[in-house]
Amino acid sequence: GTLLEDMGDYEGSKALKEEVLAARREVLGDRHEETLIAINNLGALYDDMGEYDKARPLYEEALAAQRETLGESHPETLKSINNLAMLLKTMGDLDAARPMYEQVVEGTRKALGNNHPSTLISMFNLGLLLEDMGDLAGAAQILREEVAGMRAVYGPTHKETLSDAGALYDVLKKLGDDEGAAALAAELPGL
């Protein structure tokens, strides 16, 4: 199903993912971890297809079951929270997405550490959300921390470090912190 999705065959992918989900529900039950992953995967496909009204209930079903069976801090639960938060952001419900993104940041920090790639991604997502909400100071704060982590993990010239630093640079410029933006650009060659 994923290969078909990657090739742009969303209908073929949907048929396979629905078949996998039905089989897992029948054989493993609705609360089995593999079933929940299949629910999330089908939700992600609908999300990618822009069918948000079909994606949301699947994300919500997977998340509710994962909270019940795996707990709040399990990586699959955190992934589901992040997926739902991203969908809510896409749908324009920034206020509902924010506490979910904050929970993912907190959860990945506790479970994986401050500089784990999943933690850094969740911090970046929260930073972009805060920027979209107009909380530029909050966005700058979390993005500064995230870019520092990216530099520590990947180095100052890695494309992801530079891309994320570019987002921080833009936020600093919007804040009117030209000095901070210039210092950031001087620290990271290629920005």
N, C-alpha and C positions, 0 to 999 in steps of 0.2 A: 503494500500500500504506500509506503513512504517513497519508494523508488518511483512509482507512478506519479505521486504528488510532485516530486522533484522534477519530473519530466513534463509537468503541466497537465497531466491527465487526472484532473480532480474527480471526475465522475467515476473513473476506474478505481482510483484510490478510495473514494467514499464507499464503493461497493465492497471492497476487500476489508476496509476497517470496520464497516458495519457487520460483516460476516465474522470477523475475529471477535468483535465485542459480543455478538450473540452466542458464539461458541464458548467464550470464557464465562459469560453469565450462566450458561447451561451447565458447564462442566465444573467450574470453580466457584460459582456463586457471585452474588452482587458485591460482596465486601472483600473479596480476595484482592491482594495487591496487584496482581497481573490484570485483573478485570478493571481495576481503577485506572491503571496506566492506559488500557485500551479506551476507556471512557474519555480520559484526558486527550489522548491522541486524536480521537474522532472530533472532540471539541476544537482542538487546534486546527484540524483540517477545515471545519466550518468557519473558524476564525479567519484562516488564510483565504477562504473563498468569499469573505465579506458577509457571510450569513450569521451575523452576530446573534440573532434571535434563536438560532439553533445551537450556537456554541455556548452561550451563557448557561442554559440549564445543565448541559453536560459538565462544564467546569464546576458549577455549583454542586452537582451530584457527587462528582469525584472528590471535591474538597470536603464536603460534609462527611463522607464515608472515611476519608483519610484522617480527618481530625478524630473521628471515633475509633478507628482501628489502629492507626499508626502514631497518633499524637501530633501536637502542634509543631514540634521541632524536627520531625522526620524530613529528610531531604525531599521526598516525593510530595509531602504536604506543602512544604515551602514552594516547591515548583508549581503546584496547583494554585496556591495563593497568588504567586507572581503572574501566572497565566490569566487568572481572573482579573487581577489589577490592571494588567495590560489591556485586556478587553474593555474594562470599564473606562480606562483612559481613552481608548480609541472611540468609544461610544460617547465621549464627552462628559462622563461622570467623574470629574477629577476629585471631588470631595470624597466619594466612596473609594476611589483608588488609593488615596493617600495613606490611610491607616493600614491598608494591606501592604503597600510598598514598605512602609515603616516596619511592619511586622516581619517581612522577608529580610530586611537589612538586619534587624535585631536577631532573628533566628539563625541566619547564616553566619553572623559574627560568632554567636555562641557555639554553633555546631561545627563550624569549619575554620574559624579564625578570621581576623581582620583582613588579611591579604590573600585569602583564597579567591580564585577567579570568580566563583559564584557570588561571593560576598561583594567583590568589586563591581560585578555586573548589576547586582541589586542596588548598590549605592548609586551607580550611574543612572539607572532607571528612576530612582527617587529624585536625583538631582534634576533630571529633565522634567519630571512632573512638577517639581517645585517651581522651576522656571516657567512652565506653562501656566501655573497658578498665579504667577506674578510675585512669588516669594524669592526674589533674586538673591537676597542675603542668605537665606536658607539653602538655595541652590548652590551658591558659591562655596558655602561652608562644606557641604557634603561632597561637592565635586573636587574641592582642594584635597580633601582626605582621600578620595578615590584616585585622583591623579598621582598622589604621593604613593599610594599602594601599587598602582600600575608601574610607576618608575622602579619601585623596589622589586617587583616580581618580574617585569619584562624588560626593564631598562628604559632610558630616556629616548631612544630612537626607534623603539618598536612602533609599528603602525597603529596599534590599538591605543598605546600611550599617547601618541600624537593626536589621534582622532579625539580621544576623551579630553585631552588638554585643549583642543580647539573649542570644545563645548564650554569648558571653563573660561577660556579666553573671551568667548562671546558674552557669557554672563557678566564677566568683569567689565567689559566695555559697556554693556547695558546699565550696569550699576554706576557708570561714570568713573570707574577705577582704572583710568588709563595707565597709571603708574604700576599697578598690580598686573595689568595685562602685558605691559612692556617687560616687566621683570620675568613673567612666565615665558614669554617669547624668547627672552635672552637665555633662560635656563634650558630650554628645549630646542635644540637645533632642528630645523625642518618644520617647525610649527607654522 
